[in-house]
Amino acid sequence: MNMNEEKSKKSIMDYETVELDDENDALVILDQTKLPGSAELISLHTGEEIWEAIYLLKVRGAPAIGVAAAFGIYLLAKKIQTDAYDVFYQEFCRQKEYLNSARPTAVNLSWALNRMERVCTADRELPVARIKEKLKEEAAALKEEDIRVCRAIGEYGLTLVKPGDGILTHCNAGQLATCRYGTATAPIYLGQERGYHFRVFADETRPLLQGARLTAYELHASGVDVTLICDNMSAAVMRNGWVNAVFVGCDRVAANGDTANKIGTSVVAAVAQRYHVPVYICAPTSTIDMNTPTGADIVIEQRPAHEVTDMWYEKPMAPAGVKVYNPAFDVTDHDLIAGIVTEYGIARAPYTESLREIFRNAGRGAEGR
Ligand code: MRU
């Protein structure tokens, strides 16, 4: 559907990022590769379609990927034609591993799939048909939780800034990356509700332009004062004194606080340190991986060269055959991070202790899983 045709009827903020259409055995997502030109909902039915949608970033952002995978594995489990638990479970695990292979860095993918697997193993004595119902309930609960978690992150994040502040963000950790509010944008949206009048700077975020296509789009549509800047402009706006805080999302936080987020985040953090601007990582505990000791242990997704040389251009913008390095994420060292904002509070350095404390308070033990 063309965005202009839809404009009078619906804002982008009214769309569900990820939805289950159980009646039609479909996972319905808002195709983010089409934004901001058009808002298209697409229905995915097969494992291959769901895998490809995650790999191609039609659905993207760590929390949204997790929710999509949860609904996805439910739909795939629903199709398994057997009453024998062992046969069902074996096929469930095969499909789960397949979906899990779509993207390696965002831990929410494996976190959500593991949580769905636990539904199968915890209730193995139940009839397979009942396990399938429970899988559906768990996926729906995961989505509802995501909304609550993002709002809680927004409340804690809001305590770190004051009305009129300038906030810089990188990539899209917005509503489009979650089920509502976003993580890094949650303090901005809650501030907007309360008349804080933030001035937001959105990095365009090369090469896939999540900042320009998604963050600038959703904030602008919501009436937030947002200014789009190229990735190489963050030092200029910080040097001008226009930025009071950086809020970004994350794909995996290691136990020592090192954080993988969209490529370029570490550059922003290094620049922010130079200009004494605090950098806050907005992290649902589902994105904190206490089993990964440091950033060096995080697998960084490598993406194809054409995303750098050709994508979004009318013709290639680099010589044919030139070597391209295209990591999707980088690691921001924990000593550049002023705080990690979770749904249970704000962790401060030393993170090895404070993140454990967050999980203890959440009643989930130091392992957090
Ligand atoms: O490659 P993407 O677009 O999935 O990368 C997304 C990010 O890096 C986000 O900042 C992160 O997933 C957090 S989303 C709340």
Residues whose N, C-alpha, C, O or C-beta is under 5 A from the ligand:
A	BS01	MRU	R60 G61 A62 P63 H170 C171 N172 A173 G174 A177 T183 Q210 G249 C250 D251 N261 K262
